Amino acid sequence: MRITARSLFFVVATVLALPPLLRAEDTAYRLPPPALQKIVDAPRPPRLVASPGRDLAALLRPQALPGIAFVAQPELRLAGVRINPRTYAQSRFNYVDDLWLIGTSDGRELRLSGLPQPLDLADLRWSPDQRHIALSRLDAASGQLQLWIVDVATRAARRLELPPLNAVFGTGFEWLPGPGDGARLLVRLRPAGQGAPPASDGIPTGPNSQQTEVDAGQRQIRTFQDLLRNEQDARTFEHFAQVQLAMVDLAGAVTPLGAPAMYLRATPSPDGRLILTDQILRPFSYLSPASWFPRRVEVIDLRGERVHTVAELPLVEGLPNGNDAVRAGVRNVEWRADAPATLAWVEAQDGGDPAVKAEVRDQVSMLAAPFTGAPQVLARLSRRVDGIHWGRGDVALVTESWWKDRSYVRWRVAPDAPARAPEKLHAGSTEDRYADPGEPVQAPDAAGNPRLLFSPDGRSVYFTGAGASAEGDRPFLDRLELATKKTERLFRSEAPWYERPVLVLDPAARRIVTSRESPAEPANFQLRVADKRGRFGPPLTLTRFPHPTPELEGIRKEQIRYKRADGVELTATLYLPAGYDVARDGRLPFLLWAYPQEFKSAAAASQVTDSPYRFNAVSYWGPLPFLAQGYGVLDDPAMPIVGEGDTEPNDTYVQQLTASAQAAIDEIVRRGVADRERIAVGGHSYGAFMTANLLAHTRLFKAGIARSGAYNRTLTPFGFQSEERNYWQAADTYDTMSPFHHADRIQDALLMIHGEQDNNSGTFPIQSERMFAALKGLGGKARLVMLPNESHGYRARESILHMLAETHDWLEKYVKGAPAR
C-alpha cells in the first residue's frame, strides 16, 4: 500500500486525537506521604449510648476504615436505596469493632463476655428495663445479619437463633414495651421460603415508557439517584423489601405477625399492644425514591391483624415549588410517647403548596385507641411542623418553622386538653444562632419512650444548645419554668475548654455528663455534680481517650474575625503547622477549605461560628492533614451569600463569593503567615461548586481541589442547595452560577475527585466528567480522579489514601512550588 502525505496526515491526526494511554501508576491506588497515612489510620473516638436509667452507658468504637474489597461487594441500587444482596441490608452500614459499658457516676469499665470476634456490630438498643441490650451483627461467613442479646447483670452475650434479619429499611429490630419490659422484641425477618431474587436473562420485553399527566400542574422534580429503571428492577426491589414482622422472646421463640409485606417501618405503641406500620405498595415510579411510593399506614395488633387504617397515601412524583413544600395529605404519623396508644399526625391545610395563601398551613391531629371516634385537633399552625416533643397530658412542645423567611415558633400545648389555647415559649429566626434557645432535653420513660425531662416539682423543663456568642460557641444547659417562661442558666462552657452537656442524669439536673475538650486535649466524658446552690463542681473524668495524632500535638489554632468589603463580618479558623515561627519560616503556602451558606440577614451572616477551644482534631476528610506537609490552613472561612428582604441570595452569588474569598486572603496575608502567590482553595460537594466558581471568576488561587461537586446547574433544574426557584424562573442566576458555563475563563489548575457511584441528589458523577471534558477541550489545567465503588463520601481506606495522595501532589506541583504569575 502506498502511503501518501494525505493518508499520513490522517493517521497522525487520528493518533493525536486519541486519549493518552493510561500509565500503570494511573490505574493503581497510590499512597500519600507517611505523615498523611498515619492520619488515615488514627483511631476514632467511641460513641456513647446511655441506658434508660442513665447510670450506665455503652461505648462503641468504630471500625478502622474498610478495605476496597469490602466496599466493592455487590450492591443493588434500587428506588433510592443501596442494598447488599448477600446480607439483605443497606450496604453502607458503619460497623463497630469493640463494645463495653461504663458507669456514669465513676467511669468504671465493665467488659462483656461472649461477644463474637470480629464483632462487626451494626446497631445497638437497650431494653426499656435496662436488663438487656440487643445487638445486630453482620456474620461475614454466612452473610446474615444476626441478633445477639447481652445480659447486663452477668455481662454475657449470646446469639438468638433466629432466621436472619432484613435491614433494608431500619435496623431490623426494636424492643417491645409493655408487660415484661425487656422480654420481647419486634423484628423484621427474611420471609420463610422466600427463595432467590428474580433472575433476568437480560433480554428486554419492550421499551420502558413514562408519560406526563394531563393538567397535573407544575412540580419540583428532584434529580434523585438510584431510581428504578424497568420492571426487572421493580421485581428485584420488591423481593428485597419484603419482610416478615415477628415477635421474638429471649429464648428465641418466634411469633410471626401477619403476612410478609414491604414495610418501610414498624413502631410499637408505648404500651406494647399495637404496632404502627408503614407499608410500600405498587405502582412504583421511575422518578421517585421508595419513600414517595404509594403507602398504606395502618395499625396492627400482636396477632398481625389490622386494627385501624390511618391513611392510604398516593404516589408522589414531585412537589410544589419551594423549600416549604410538602406532600399533600397525612404525613409524619407517630405514637404520642406519653399515652398508651394514641396516634398523632400532621396534615397540610394548603395542599402542601407554599404559594397558596392560607392562615393555617399545618394541622396536628390525634386519635386514641380503639380509633373509633373523631380525631382531635392539637394544633393549627401558620408554618410547617418542625417537630413535637411529648411530655405529659398538659405539656407537649410543638415547633413550627417557615424556610422562606427563616422564622420559627415553639408552642406549649396540652394533649389531654387540646382545646386549651397554645402558649408561645420561643420565637425568632432560625439563622440567629446567638438567640437560639436550644433543644428540649428528653429522657426515656419506664417503657423506653423518649419524653421531656421535668424538674422534680414538674414545673420546669430543660434545654441544651450550642450557646453561640461573640466569644464563639459556649454550650449550655438551661431550666425553663413553664408558667413564667423564665430561664435559668445552670451550666455554660467556660474558656479554655469546650464542654457540652451530653446527659442529664437526674430530674433536678444536679448531675450531668459532659463531653470536654481543649485545643490540645481530645474530647472525653466527664461527670459534673452541682452543690445545694446549683453550682457545678470540678469535673470527674469518666473516660481517657488518648490523643489520636500525637505527632501533630503542636499545631496552632486561632479563631479570627475580619470584614468583607460590604461590611459583613466573617469568621474563620486559622491553623499553623507545629513548630512554625513566622519570623524564622516566613510566609507559608496556604489551603482554604470552605462551604458557602445562604442567609436572609447580614447580621446573622456576621455572627461568630464554632469555638476556638475545640480539640485540634485532624481528620483525613478535611484540609488539616496538610499541616503535616508544611501548609497553613484556613478552615471554614465564612462564605455567606446574603439576600435580605425580597432579594434572592443567589442573584449576587458570584460577587459575594468573590468578596468573601478576597477578604479571607487579605486577612491571612496581612497577618504575615500566607504567601499571596501560593494559595489554593478547596471544598466538598457545594464547596467543590464554590471552588470551581472561584477559579472561573478570579485569579486569587493557584489551584483548586474540588471533591464530589456539581458544576452545571441546568442539570439540577428544579432547585439546588437552598435555591427554591427552578431554572425557568431564574435562568440567568442558574447560568451565572454554573462554572461549566465559564470553563473557558478557568486559567488555574483544578483537581476534581468524584465517587463513581455518587448518589447525592445533584452531584451525579457526570457533573465532574463533563466539567473535565470542557477543561480538556479548552486547553485548561485539570485532572479528574474517579474513585471506584465510592459514593458522595468515600469509605475505603485505599480511596482515602489515594484522595490524599492526589491532593498532596497537586498542591506540591501548583502551589508550594508555584512561580509568581
C-alpha positions in Angstrom: 0.0 0.0 0.0 1.4 3.4 -0.9 1.5 5.9 1.9 0.7 9.4 0.7 1.2 12.6 2.6 -2.6 12.9 2.8 -3.0 9.4 4.4 -0.1 10.0 6.7 -1.8 13.3 7.9 -5.0 11.4 8.8 -3.1 8.7 10.7 -1.2 11.2 12.7 -4.3 13.3 13.3 -6.2 10.3 14.5 -3.5 9.2 16.9 -3.2 12.7 18.3 -6.9 12.7 18.8 -6.9 9.6 20.9 -6.7 9.9 24.7 -3.2 9.3 26.1 -2.5 5.7 27.1 -3.0 5.1 30.8 0.2 4.5 32.7 0.4 1.9 35.4 0.5 4.5 38.2 -2.7 6.0 36.9 -4.6 2.7 37.3 -3.5 1.6 40.8 -4.2 3.1 44.2 -1.4 5.3 45.5 -0.1 6.2 48.9 0.4 9.7 50.2 3.5 10.6 52.4 3.8 8.6 55.6 2.6 11.5 57.8 -0.7 11.5 55.9 -1.0 7.8 56.2 -0.8 8.0 59.9 -3.8 10.4 60.0 -5.9 8.0 57.9 -5.1 5.1 60.3 -5.6 7.1 63.6 -8.2 5.7 66.0 -11.6 7.4 66.0 -13.4 8.2 69.3 -16.0 5.8 70.6 -19.7 6.8 70.6 -21.7 6.8 73.8 -25.2 5.3 74.1 -26.8 5.8 77.5 -29.0 3.3 79.3 -32.6 4.2 80.1 -31.7 4.7 83.7 -28.7 6.7 82.7 -26.5 5.1 85.3 -24.7 3.0 82.6 -23.6 3.8 79.1 -22.4 1.6 76.2 -19.3 2.8 74.4 -19.0 1.8 70.7 -15.6 2.0 69.0 -15.9 2.5 65.2 -14.1 0.1 62.9 -11.0 1.2 61.1 -11.7 2.2 57.5 -12.8 -0.8 55.5 -10.7 -2.1 52.6 -11.8 -1.7 49.0 -12.6 -5.4 48.9 -15.3 -4.9 51.5 -16.6 -1.7 49.9 -16.7 -3.3 46.4 -19.0 -6.1 47.4 -22.1 -6.5 45.1 -24.6 -3.7 45.6 -28.0 -3.1 44.2 -29.1 0.5 43.7 -32.9 0.4 43.7 -35.6 3.0 44.4 -33.1 5.3 46.1 -31.8 2.5 48.4 -28.5 0.8 48.3 -28.7 -2.9 49.2 -26.2 -5.6 49.8 -27.9 -8.6 48.1 -26.0 -11.0 50.3 -27.0 -9.5 53.6 -30.5 -8.2 52.8 -29.4 -4.9 54.5 -28.4 -1.5 53.4 -24.9 -1.7 52.1 -23.5 1.4 53.8 -23.5 0.4 57.5 -20.7 1.8 59.7 -19.7 -1.1 61.8 -18.3 -1.2 65.4 -15.4 -3.4 66.4 -15.5 -3.0 70.2 -18.2 -2.6 72.8 -18.0 -2.1 76.6 -20.0 -0.5 79.4 -19.1 2.3 81.8 -20.7 3.6 84.9 -21.8 7.2 84.5 -21.1 8.0 88.2 -17.5 6.8 88.4 -16.3 5.7 84.9 -15.7 2.1 85.9 -15.3 -0.1 82.8 -17.5 -3.2 82.5 -16.2 -5.6 79.9 -18.6 -8.1 78.2 -18.0 -11.8 77.6 -19.2 -14.0 74.8 -19.1 -11.3 72.1 -18.2 -12.8 68.7 -14.9 -11.9 67.0 -14.8 -10.0 64.8 -17.6 -8.0 66.3 -18.9 -6.3 63.2 -21.7 -4.6 65.2 -24.3 -2.8 63.1 -26.7 -1.5 65.7 -27.5 -1.5 69.5 -30.7 -1.0 71.6 -31.1 -1.0 75.4 -34.2 -2.8 76.6 -36.7 -0.5 78.4 -36.0 -2.2 81.8 -32.2 -1.9 81.2 -31.7 -5.6 81.9 -30.6 -6.4 78.3 -29.0 -5.0 75.2 -29.9 -6.1 71.8 -27.3 -6.1 69.0 -27.4 -6.7 65.3 -24.2 -8.1 63.9 -23.1 -9.0 60.4 -21.7 -12.5 60.1 -19.2 -12.3 57.3 -19.1 -16.1 56.8 -22.8 -16.5 56.2 -23.7 -13.0 55.0 -26.5 -12.9 57.6 -27.5 -10.1 59.9 -27.8 -11.8 63.3 -29.5 -10.8 66.5 -27.5 -11.0 69.8 -28.5 -10.3 73.4 -26.4 -9.1 76.3 -27.5 -9.8 79.8 -26.5 -6.6 81.6 -26.3 -8.3 85.1 -24.0 -11.0 84.1 -22.4 -9.0 81.2 -22.6 -12.1 79.0 -23.6 -12.0 75.3 -25.3 -14.8 73.3 -26.8 -15.2 69.9 -30.5 -15.6 69.4 -31.0 -18.5 67.0 -33.4 -16.8 64.5 -33.9 -16.6 60.8 -31.7 -13.7 59.5 -32.8 -10.1 59.9 -33.8 -7.9 57.0 -32.5 -4.3 57.4 -33.1 -2.9 54.0 -35.3 -0.3 55.9 -34.4 0.5 59.5 -32.3 -1.6 61.9 -34.2 -4.8 61.7 -35.2 -4.9 65.4 -36.9 -2.9 68.2 -37.8 -3.7 71.8 -41.4 -4.2 72.6 -42.5 -2.2 75.6 -45.4 -3.2 77.9 -45.8 -6.1 80.3 -42.5 -7.9 80.9 -40.5 -4.9 79.5 -37.3 -6.2 78.0 -38.6 -9.7 77.4 -39.7 -9.3 73.7 -38.5 -7.7 70.5 -40.2 -6.7 67.3 -38.1 -8.0 64.4 -38.0 -7.9 60.7 -37.1 -11.3 59.3 -36.4 -12.6 55.8 -39.7 -14.4 54.9 -39.6 -18.1 55.2 -39.2 -19.8 51.8 -38.7 -16.5 50.0 -36.3 -18.1 47.5 -33.7 -16.4 45.3 -34.1 -12.9 43.9 -35.9 -12.8 40.5 -33.4 -13.6 37.7 -33.1 -11.8 34.4 -32.0 -13.2 31.1 -31.0 -9.7 30.1 -33.4 -9.7 27.1 -35.9 -6.7 27.2 -39.6 -7.5 26.8 -40.2 -4.0 25.5 -39.4 -0.3 26.0 -39.6 1.5 29.3 -42.1 4.3 28.9 -43.3 7.2 31.0 -45.9 9.8 30.3 -46.9 13.1 32.0 -50.4 13.5 33.5 -52.9 15.8 31.9 -53.3 19.2 33.7 -51.0 17.9 36.5 -49.6 21.4 37.1 -46.0 22.4 37.8 -43.9 20.4 40.3 -40.4 20.2 41.5 -38.8 17.0 40.1 -35.6 16.5 42.1 -32.7 14.7 40.5 -32.7 11.6 42.6 -30.2 8.9 42.1 -30.5 5.1 42.1 -34.1 5.0 40.8 -35.9 2.0 39.3 -35.4 1.8 35.6 -37.6 -1.1 34.5 -39.9 -3.9 35.7 -37.0 -6.2 36.4 -35.7 -3.6 38.9 -39.1 -3.3 40.3 -39.4 -7.0 41.0 -35.9 -7.1 42.5 -36.7 -4.2 44.8 -40.0 -5.9 45.8 -38.0 -9.1 46.7 -35.5 -7.4 49.0 -38.1 -5.0 50.6 -40.3 -7.9 51.7 -40.1 -8.6 55.4 -41.9 -10.8 57.9 -42.7 -8.9 61.1 -42.4 -11.1 64.1 -42.2 -11.1 67.9 -39.3 -12.8 69.5 -38.7 -13.6 73.1 -35.4 -14.0 74.8 -35.4 -17.8 74.4 -35.6 -17.3 70.6 -39.3 -18.3 70.1 -40.7 -16.5 67.0 -44.3 -15.5 66.6 -45.0 -14.2 63.0 -47.3 -11.2 62.7 -49.4 -11.4 59.6 -48.1 -12.0 56.1 -44.9 -10.6 54.6 -45.1 -7.2 53.2 -42.8 -4.2 52.1 -42.7 -2.5 55.5 -41.0 0.9 55.4 -41.2 1.0 59.2 -43.0 -0.7 62.1 -43.2 1.0 65.5 -44.7 -0.4 68.7 -47.1 1.7 70.7 -45.9 2.9 74.1 -48.0 0.2 75.9 -46.6 -2.5 73.6 -50.0 -3.8 72.5 -50.2 -2.3 68.9 -47.8 -1.7 66.0 -47.9 1.3 63.7 -46.8 0.1 60.2 -46.0 1.9 57.0 -46.2 -0.4 54.0 -45.0 0.3 50.5 -47.4 -0.5 47.7 -47.4 -0.6 43.9 -47.4 1.2 41.4 -43.8 2.1 41.7 -42.1 5.1 40.0 -39.1 5.7 37.7 -38.9 9.3 39.0 -39.2 8.9 42.8 -37.5 7.0 45.6 -39.2 4.4 47.7 -40.3 6.8 50.4 -42.5 8.5 47.8 -44.2 5.3 46.5 -47.8 4.6 47.4 -48.1 3.6 51.1 -50.6 2.3 53.5 -50.3 3.5 57.1 -52.1 1.2 59.5 -52.2 -0.2 63.0 -52.0 -3.9 63.6 -52.2 -5.9 66.8 -49.9 -8.6 68.2 -51.6 -11.2 66.0 -50.8 -9.3 62.9 -54.4 -8.3 62.3 -55.4 -4.9 61.1 -57.0 -2.7 63.7 -57.1 0.7 62.0 -56.1 2.2 58.7 -54.6 5.7 59.2 -54.1 6.7 55.6 -53.7 5.4 52.0 -51.0 7.7 50.5 -50.7 8.0 46.8 -47.6 8.0 44.7 -45.7 11.3 44.8 -43.7 12.4 41.7 -42.6 15.9 42.6 -43.8 18.6 45.0 -45.0 22.2 44.5 -42.2 24.8 44.1 -40.4 26.0 47.2 -38.5 24.6 50.2 -41.6 24.9 52.3 -43.5 22.4 50.0 -44.6 19.1 51.5 -46.7 16.2 50.2 -50.5 16.6 50.4 -52.4 14.6 52.9 -51.3 12.8 56.1 -47.6 12.8 57.0 -45.3 12.2 60.0 -47.6 9.7 61.7 -46.3 8.7 65.1 -47.3 7.5 68.5 -47.9 10.0 71.2 -45.0 9.0 73.5 -46.8 9.9 76.8 -50.0 7.9 76.2 -50.6 4.2 75.9 -51.8 4.1 72.3 -52.6 7.5 70.7 -51.7 8.3 67.2 -50.6 11.8 66.1 -50.1 13.1 62.6 -49.6 16.2 60.6 -51.7 17.3 57.6 -51.1 20.2 55.3 -54.1 22.6 55.0 -52.7 24.3 51.9 -52.3 21.2 49.8 -48.6 21.3 50.6 -48.1 24.3 48.4 -46.4 27.3 49.9 -47.7 29.5 47.1 -51.3 29.0 48.2 -52.4 31.8 50.6 -53.5 30.2 53.9 -53.8 31.3 57.5 -53.3 27.7 58.6 -50.5 25.7 56.9 -50.3 22.6 59.0 -52.7 20.8 61.4 -51.6 18.3 64.1 -54.3 15.8 65.0 -54.6 12.9 67.4 -56.7 9.7 67.7 -56.6 7.3 70.7 -57.2 3.5 70.5 -59.6 1.9 69.7 -59.7 4.6 67.0 -63.4 4.8 66.7 -64.0 8.4 67.5 -63.3 11.6 65.5 -59.7 12.9 65.6 -58.9 15.7 68.0 -57.0 18.8 66.7 -54.0 19.5 68.8 -52.5 22.5 66.9 -53.3 24.6 63.9 -50.1 26.4 62.7 -49.2 29.1 60.2 -45.9 27.4 59.3 -44.8 23.8 58.8 -44.5 21.5 61.8 -40.8 21.1 62.6 -41.1 18.6 65.5 -43.1 17.5 68.5 -41.6 16.7 71.9 -44.1 14.8 74.1 -44.1 15.3 77.9 -47.3 14.6 79.7 -51.0 15.4 79.4 -50.7 19.1 80.0 -47.3 19.6 78.2 -46.0 18.9 74.7 -43.8 21.2 72.7 -44.7 21.8 69.1 -42.2 23.7 66.9 -43.2 25.3 63.6 -40.9 26.9 61.0 -41.0 28.6 57.6 -38.0 28.4 55.3 -38.8 31.4 53.2 -38.4 33.9 56.0 -36.3 31.7 58.3 -38.9 32.1 61.1 -39.8 29.7 63.8 -42.1 29.5 66.8 -42.2 26.9 69.6 -45.5 26.4 71.4 -46.6 24.6 74.6 -49.8 22.7 74.0 -51.9 20.3 76.2 -52.5 17.0 74.5 -55.1 16.0 77.1 -56.9 19.3 76.7 -56.4 20.1 73.0 -59.0 23.0 73.1 -56.7 24.9 75.5 -55.0 27.8 73.8 -51.3 27.2 73.0 -48.7 29.2 74.8 -45.7 30.7 72.9 -42.4 29.7 74.5 -39.9 30.8 71.9 -39.9 32.6 68.6 -37.3 34.1 66.3 -35.1 33.4 63.3 -33.6 30.0 62.5 -30.5 32.0 61.3 -30.0 33.8 64.6 -27.6 31.4 66.4 -26.9 33.9 69.2 -30.6 33.8 70.3 -31.1 30.0 69.8 -32.8 28.7 73.0 -31.6 25.2 72.3 -33.4 21.9 72.1 -35.6 20.2 74.8 -33.9 17.6 77.0 -35.5 14.2 76.8 -35.2 11.0 78.9 -36.7 7.6 78.4 -39.7 6.7 80.5 -40.3 3.3 82.0 -41.4 1.9 78.6 -38.3 3.3 76.9 -40.2 6.1 75.1 -38.4 9.5 74.9 -40.2 12.2 76.8 -39.5 15.7 78.1 -37.5 15.7 81.3 -39.3 17.6 84.0 -37.9 19.1 87.2 -38.9 17.3 90.5 -41.8 19.7 91.1 -43.0 19.3 87.5 -42.9 23.0 86.8 -39.9 23.2 84.6 -38.2 21.6 81.6 -34.6 21.7 80.3 -32.9 22.9 77.2 -29.4 22.4 75.8 -27.8 24.3 73.0 -24.6 25.4 71.2 -24.5 28.7 73.0 -23.3 30.7 70.0 -21.9 34.1 71.0 -19.4 36.7 70.0 -16.9 34.7 72.0 -17.7 31.5 70.0 -19.8 28.6 70.9 -20.3 28.1 74.6 -22.6 25.1 75.1 -25.2 25.4 77.9 -27.9 23.8 80.0 -31.0 25.9 80.9 -34.0 25.3 83.0 -37.3 26.9 81.7 -40.1 27.5 84.2 -43.3 26.8 82.1 -45.6 29.1 84.0 -43.4 32.3 84.0 -41.3 31.5 80.9 -38.3 32.5 82.9 -35.0 30.8 82.0 -32.2 29.9 84.4 -28.7 29.0 83.1 -27.5 26.0 85.0 -24.3 25.3 83.1 -22.2 27.2 80.5 -18.9 26.1 79.0 -16.0 28.2 80.1 -12.7 29.0 78.5 -10.2 27.5 77.9 -12.5 24.4 77.4 -15.2 23.5 75.0 -17.6 21.5 77.1 -21.1 20.4 76.1 -23.8 18.6 78.2 -24.4 15.1 76.9 -26.7 13.6 79.6 -28.8 15.0 82.4 -28.7 12.2 85.0 -31.5 13.3 87.4 -34.7 15.4 87.3 -33.1 18.1 89.3 -30.2 18.4 86.8 -27.6 18.3 89.6 -25.7 15.5 87.9 -24.8 15.8 84.3 -22.3 14.1 81.9 -20.4 16.4 79.6 -18.0 16.0 76.7 -15.0 18.2 77.5 -12.1 19.1 75.2 -9.5 21.8 74.5 -7.3 22.5 71.6 -4.6 20.1 73.0 -6.8 17.5 74.7 -9.3 15.3 72.8 -12.9 15.1 73.9 -13.6 12.9 77.0 -16.7 12.3 79.0 -16.9 14.0 82.4 -19.2 13.9 85.4 -20.3 17.2 86.8 -22.1 17.4 90.2 -23.8 20.5 91.5 -23.9 21.7 95.1 -27.0 22.8 97.0 -26.8 26.2 95.4 -26.7 24.7 92.0 -23.1 25.4 91.2 -21.2 22.6 89.4 -18.0 21.4 90.9 -14.9 20.3 89.1 -15.3 17.5 86.5 -14.7 13.9 87.3 -13.1 12.1 84.3 -15.1 9.1 83.1 -13.0 8.3 80.0 -9.4 8.8 79.0 -9.2 8.5 75.2 -5.7 9.3 74.1 -4.6 11.9 71.5 -5.3 10.2 68.1 -2.5 12.0 66.3 0.2 12.8 68.9 2.7 13.7 66.1 0.5 16.8 65.4 0.1 18.0 69.0 1.9 21.2 68.4 -0.3 22.7 65.7 -1.6 26.2 66.5 -5.1 27.3 66.1 -6.8 30.8 66.3 -10.4 31.8 65.6 -10.1 35.0 63.5 -12.5 37.8 62.5 -12.3 40.1 59.5 -14.7 42.1 57.3 -15.9 41.8 53.8 -15.9 44.9 51.6 -19.6 45.3 52.1 -19.3 45.3 55.9 -20.4 41.7 56.6 -18.2 40.3 59.4 -16.6 36.9 58.7 -15.2 34.2 60.9 -12.6 31.5 60.1 -10.2 29.2 62.0 -6.6 29.7 61.2 -4.2 26.7 61.7 -0.4 26.8 61.5 1.9 23.8 61.4 3.6 22.5 64.6 6.8 24.5 65.3 6.1 27.2 62.8 7.7 30.6 63.6 6.7 33.4 61.3 10.0 35.3 61.8 12.1 32.3 61.1 10.0 30.5 58.5 8.3 33.4 56.7 5.1 33.1 54.7 3.5 29.7 54.1 1.7 28.1 51.2 -2.0 28.0 52.2 -5.1 25.9 51.7 -8.5 27.5 52.2 -11.4 25.0 52.7 -14.9 26.3 52.7 -18.6 25.7 52.2 -21.0 28.6 51.3 -24.2 29.2 53.1 -27.3 31.3 52.2 -28.7 33.9 54.6 -31.6 36.3 54.7 -29.9 38.6 57.1 -26.5 40.3 57.0 -26.5 40.5 60.8 -27.0 36.7 61.1 -24.3 36.1 58.4 -21.9 38.2 60.6 -22.3 36.0 63.7 -19.3 34.1 65.0 -19.3 30.4 64.4 -17.6 27.5 66.1 -15.3 27.7 69.1 -11.6 28.4 69.5 -11.5 25.9 72.3 -12.4 22.7 70.4 -9.8 20.0 70.0 -7.5 20.2 67.1 -8.9 17.1 65.6 -7.0 16.3 62.4 -9.3 14.2 60.2 -8.4 12.7 56.9 -11.6 14.2 55.5 -10.9 17.9 55.8 -7.9 20.1 55.0 -5.9 19.8 58.2 -3.7 16.8 57.2 -1.7 19.2 55.1 -0.5 21.0 58.2 1.8 17.9 58.4 3.2 18.9 54.9 4.1 22.5 55.8 0.9 24.2 54.7 -1.1 26.8 56.6 -4.8 26.1 56.6 -7.8 28.5 56.8 -10.6 26.2 57.7 -14.3 27.0 57.2 -13.8 30.7 56.3 -17.3 32.1 56.2 -18.7 32.4 52.6 -22.2 33.9 53.3 -24.5 34.6 50.4 -27.0 37.2 51.7 -30.3 38.2 50.2 -32.3 40.5 52.5 -36.0 41.2 52.1 -37.3 40.1 48.7 -33.8 39.9 47.3 -32.7 36.3 46.4 -29.3 35.5 47.8 -28.1 33.7 44.7 -28.7 36.6 42.4 -25.4 38.0 43.6 -23.7 34.7 44.4 -20.6 35.3 42.4 -20.0 38.8 43.6 -20.4 37.8 47.3 -18.4 34.7 47.0 -15.5 36.6 45.4 -15.7 39.3 48.1 -15.6 36.7 50.9 -12.6 34.9 49.3 -10.8 38.2 48.8 -11.4 39.2 52.4 -10.1 35.9 53.7 -6.9 36.1 51.6 -6.3 39.7 52.6 -6.5 38.8 56.3 -4.0 35.9 56.3 -1.6 37.9 54.1 -2.0 40.9 56.5 -1.1 38.6 59.4 2.2 37.8 57.6 1.5 34.0 57.6 0.4 33.5 53.9 2.1 34.0 50.6 -0.5 35.6 48.3 1.0 33.8 45.3 0.8 30.3 46.9 -2.8 29.8 48.0 -5.2 27.0 47.0 -8.9 26.7 47.6 -10.9 23.5 48.1 -14.2 22.0 49.2 -16.5 19.1 49.1 -19.9 19.0 47.4 -21.2 22.6 47.4 -17.7 23.5 48.5 -16.5 22.0 45.2 -19.0 24.0 43.3 -17.6 27.1 45.2 -14.1 26.1 44.2 -14.8 25.9 40.5 -16.6 29.2 40.6 -13.7 31.0 42.3 -11.3 29.7 39.7 -13.7 30.7 36.9 -14.3 34.3 38.2 -11.0 35.2 40.0 -7.2 34.7 39.8 -7.0 34.6 43.6 -5.8 31.0 43.8 -3.1 29.0 42.2 -5.1 25.7 42.3 -8.4 24.2 43.3 -9.4 20.9 44.9 -13.0 20.0 44.1 -14.5 16.8 45.5 -17.9 15.4 44.6 -19.1 18.6 43.1 -21.8 19.9 40.7 -20.8 22.4 38.0 -23.7 22.7 35.6 -26.9 23.9 37.3 -29.0 23.2 34.3 -28.6 19.5 35.3 -30.4 20.4 38.6 -33.2 22.5 37.1 -35.7 22.2 40.0 -33.5 23.8 42.6 -30.3 23.1 44.4 -28.9 23.6 47.9 -31.2 26.4 49.2 -32.3 27.8 45.8 -36.1 27.5 45.6 -36.7 28.8 42.1 -36.5 26.4 39.1 -34.3 27.1 36.1 -37.1 28.6 34.0 -37.8 31.1 36.8 -34.2 32.2 37.3 -32.3 31.1 34.2 -29.8 34.0 34.4 -28.9 33.0 38.0 -28.5 29.3 37.1 -26.3 30.2 34.2 -24.2 32.7 36.1 -23.6 30.3 39.0 -22.6 27.4 36.7 -18.8 27.2 36.4 -19.3 24.9 33.5 -20.7 27.8 31.5 -17.5 29.8 32.3 -15.0 27.0 31.9 -13.2 29.0 29.3 -12.2 31.5 32.0 -10.5 29.0 34.3 -6.8 29.5 34.0 -5.5 27.9 37.1 -5.2 24.2 38.0 -8.3 22.3 39.0 -8.2 18.8 40.6 -11.6 17.1 40.6 -12.2 13.9 42.6 -15.5 12.1 42.5 -17.1 8.8 43.6 -18.1 6.8 40.6 -21.4 5.8 42.4 -22.2 9.2 43.9 -25.9 9.0 45.0 -26.3 12.6 46.3 -29.1 14.4 44.6 -27.5 16.9 42.2 -23.9 15.7 42.2 -24.1 13.0 39.6 -20.6 11.8 38.5 -21.4 13.1 35.0 -21.0 16.6 36.5 -17.3 16.1 37.0 -16.9 14.1 33.8 -18.4 16.9 31.7 -16.5 19.6 33.5 -13.2 17.8 32.9 -14.1 17.3 29.2 -14.8 21.0 28.9 -11.5 22.0 30.5 -9.6 19.5 28.4 -11.1 20.7 25.2 -10.4 24.3 26.2 -6.8 23.5 27.0 -7.1 24.1 30.7 -5.0 22.6 33.5 -7.2 19.9 35.1 -7.2 16.3 36.4 -10.2 14.1 37.0 -10.0 11.2 39.5 -13.0 8.8 39.7 -13.0 6.6 42.7 -14.5 3.1 42.1 -17.3 1.9 44.3 -17.5 5.2 46.2 -20.5 7.4 46.8 -20.7 11.1 47.8 -18.4 10.4 50.8 -15.6 7.9 50.4 -15.2 4.9 52.7 -12.5 2.6 51.5 -9.0 3.0 53.1 -7.5 2.8 49.6 -9.8 5.5 48.3 -9.0 7.9 51.2 -5.3 7.3 50.9 -5.4 7.9 47.1 -7.5 11.1 47.6 -4.8 12.4 49.9 -2.0 11.4 47.5 -3.7 13.1 44.6 -4.3 16.3 46.6 -0.8 16.3 48.0 0.8 16.0 44.5 -1.5 18.7 43.1 -0.6 21.1 45.9 3.1 20.4 45.7 3.1 21.0 41.9 0.9 24.0 41.6 1.0 25.7 45.0 4.1 25.0 47.1 6.5 25.3 44.2 4.5 27.8 42.2 6.4 30.6 40.5 5.0 34.1 40.6 2.4 34.8 37.9 
